[in-house]
């Protein structure tokens, strides 16, 4: 199985190089890496200087430059289009370090189960699980990570996880050809956040099933670009705004009949999430994002183009 590893960078060359170093040790050697730099000309030049043309095993590394930041989904779609002949595409965050056998385990799962896309165990540096996929609660417009905060060595019921999940962690997801053909590319009008959830849910509605290779492990240094891992009271405008906005866009796009229920439920959860922690500035960011979702505002926020805070 020939895999195209799709990585989207944004002025984080060190992360990309570290990820490539990890990929060089992959036990599944039949792959290529396609990297789309969304951070402008200077960032692309820095990436060209730092990234190898090929890995030690001979796997080619192709670099793409997005002239105007098209968002995460836009970068992924450019990577997908650049490798049309692959058997599968591994959408992988640049701030990850895959275990050597991660790709092999995911490929084996994809081939043996006949599923459209396969996720893995994404974990933090301290050995706690970030998620093994997730469950979208459509009535609440809320994403819930499965197995979150468990330890890597805790027992896991893989079959139960697969029965429960309906989306994969976007930091690492292996997508097969049938999924891409039936589902189409990611939605670029979300710009950032929830695009992988919408993609998986849309695939499910198209008849594609999702799998979970729990033995495949990918270390994730979450939020190195967006700051989304920061303390609630320190999170910047973009991740809070876009997260709240895109929850409602997803609901509008896939479950429009639930919007009258999901929108107020999402608003209530927003107040609970930030208000009870006294994160008033972040609550304001979230409220503006929620209102944008109600208004069906899409794409890159106009203020982000001039003030990417």
SULBELUR-V203131 format. One record per pair of residues at least 6 apart in sequence whose C-alpha atoms are under 7 Angstrom apart, sorted by the first residue. I is the first residue (numbers start at 0). J is the second residue. D is the distance in whole Angstrom. If there is no record, write none. Layout:
BEGIN
I,J,D
I,J,D
END
This chain:
BEGIN
0,29,7
0,86,6
1,29,5
1,30,5
1,85,6
1,86,5
1,87,7
2,29,7
2,30,5
2,31,6
2,85,6
2,86,6
2,87,5
2,88,5
2,89,7
3,30,6
3,31,5
3,32,6
3,33,7
3,82,6
3,85,6
3,87,6
3,88,5
3,89,6
4,30,7
4,31,6
4,32,5
4,33,6
4,88,6
4,89,5
4,90,6
4,91,7
5,32,6
5,33,5
5,34,6
5,75,6
5,78,6
5,88,7
5,89,6
5,90,5
5,91,6
6,33,6
6,34,5
6,35,6
6,90,6
6,91,5
6,92,6
6,93,6
7,34,6
7,35,5
7,36,6
7,71,7
7,74,6
7,75,6
7,92,7
7,93,7
8,15,7
8,35,6
8,36,5
8,37,6
8,93,6
9,36,6
9,37,5
9,38,5
9,224,7
10,38,5
10,42,5
12,45,7
12,46,6
14,93,6
14,94,5
15,93,5
15,94,7
16,50,6
18,93,6
18,94,7
18,95,6
18,96,5
21,96,6
21,97,6
22,97,7
23,54,6
23,55,7
23,56,7
24,99,5
25,99,4
25,100,6
25,102,7
26,99,6
26,100,5
26,103,6
27,102,6
27,103,5
30,58,6
31,58,5
31,59,5
31,60,6
32,59,6
32,60,5
32,61,6
33,60,6
33,61,5
33,62,6
33,78,6
34,61,6
34,62,5
34,63,6
34,78,7
35,62,6
35,63,5
35,64,6
35,65,7
35,74,6
35,78,6
36,43,6
36,63,6
36,64,5
36,65,6
37,64,7
37,65,5
37,68,5
37,74,7
38,68,6
39,66,6
39,67,7
43,64,6
51,60,7
52,59,6
52,60,5
53,59,4
53,60,5
69,190,7
70,187,7
70,190,4
70,191,6
71,190,6
71,191,6
72,185,5
72,186,6
72,187,5
72,190,6
72,194,7
73,187,5
76,184,6
76,185,7
86,175,7
86,176,6
87,173,7
87,174,6
87,175,4
87,176,6
88,173,6
88,174,5
88,175,7
89,171,7
89,172,6
89,173,4
89,174,6
90,171,6
90,172,5
90,173,6
91,170,5
91,171,5
91,172,7
92,170,5
92,171,7
94,219,6
94,220,5
94,221,7
94,223,7
95,217,7
95,218,5
95,219,4
95,220,6
96,217,6
96,218,5
96,219,7
97,216,6
97,217,4
97,218,6
98,216,6
98,217,6
100,215,7
101,215,4
101,216,6
101,217,7
104,212,7
104,214,7
104,215,6
105,117,6
105,173,7
105,212,6
105,215,6
108,212,6
109,116,7
109,117,6
114,207,7
114,208,5
114,209,6
114,210,6
115,174,6
115,175,5
115,177,6
115,178,5
115,207,5
115,208,5
115,209,6
116,172,7
116,173,5
116,174,4
116,175,6
116,178,7
116,209,5
116,210,6
117,172,6
117,173,5
117,174,7
117,209,6
117,210,4
117,211,5
117,212,7
118,132,7
118,167,6
118,168,7
118,171,6
118,172,5
118,173,6
118,210,6
118,211,5
118,212,6
119,131,6
119,171,7
119,211,6
119,212,5
119,213,5
119,215,5
119,216,6
120,128,7
120,130,6
120,131,5
120,213,5
120,214,7
120,215,6
120,216,5
120,217,6
121,128,6
121,129,6
121,130,6
121,131,6
121,216,6
121,217,5
121,218,6
121,219,6
122,128,4
122,129,5
122,130,7
122,217,6
122,218,5
122,219,6
123,129,6
123,218,6
123,219,5
123,220,6
124,218,6
126,150,6
126,151,6
127,148,5
127,149,6
127,150,5
127,151,6
128,146,7
128,147,5
128,148,5
128,149,5
128,150,6
128,151,6
129,147,5
129,148,6
130,144,5
130,145,5
130,146,5
130,147,5
130,168,7
131,145,5
131,146,6
132,144,6
132,145,6
132,164,6
132,166,6
132,167,4
132,168,5
133,142,7
133,143,5
133,144,4
133,145,5
133,164,5
133,165,6
133,166,5
133,167,6
134,142,6
134,143,5
134,144,6
134,145,7
134,163,7
134,164,5
134,165,5
134,166,6
135,141,6
135,142,5
135,143,6
135,165,7
136,142,6
138,257,6
138,260,7
138,261,5
139,261,5
139,264,5
139,265,6
140,246,6
140,247,7
140,250,7
140,261,5
140,265,6
157,213,6
161,210,6
161,211,6
165,199,7
165,200,6
166,196,5
166,199,5
166,200,6
167,196,7
167,199,7
169,195,5
178,202,7
178,207,6
181,205,7
182,201,7
182,202,5
182,205,7
185,194,6
185,198,6
186,194,6
188,297,5
188,298,4
189,245,6
189,297,6
189,298,6
190,298,5
190,299,6
191,241,7
192,241,6
192,242,6
192,245,7
193,242,7
193,245,6
193,246,7
197,249,6
221,228,6
222,228,5
225,238,6
226,234,6
226,235,7
227,234,6
227,238,6
231,278,6
232,278,5
232,281,7
234,281,7
235,308,6
236,284,6
236,308,6
237,308,7
239,281,7
239,284,6
239,285,5
240,284,5
240,285,5
240,287,7
240,288,4
241,288,6
243,285,6
243,288,5
243,289,5
244,288,4
244,289,5
244,291,6
244,292,4
245,292,6
247,262,7
247,292,5
247,293,7
248,292,6
248,295,7
250,258,6
251,258,6
269,285,7
270,282,7
273,279,7
273,281,7
273,282,6
274,282,7
END
